[in-house]
Amino acid sequence: MTTIGFIGSGDIGSAVARLAVDAGYDAVLSNSRGPKTLTGLVDRLGPRARAATAAEAARAGDIVVVRVPLKAYREVSVEPLRGNQQLLPGARGAHRRVGRRVDDGQ
């Protein structure tokens, strides 16, 4: 089964995680405050979801959704994302990088 890692689990990240879990994907969620703060969300999403650090979510995901405020995107560590497929939507769709590999230099 495909696992989707989530870096950022606010309104948008958690909504996409809900859709992913409902579609049968496993979800590994993270936020800037740490896995313990995601207990309620993980409980609501069910057994296909678990909380992790951002680096763990990046490593666990076959696909990684990065949804952080635009002002915080530089704080996202790129190294754990290398080799994964990412969806990096920016604030209000202002910046979008879909399906490119971090290690391809693009």
Secondary structure, DSSP 8 states (H G I E B T S, - for coil): --EEEEE--SHHHHHHHHHHHHTT-EEEEE-TT-GGGGHHHHHHH-TTEEE--HHHHHHH-SEEEE---GGGGGGS-SGGGTTSEEE---GGGSS--EEEEGGGT-
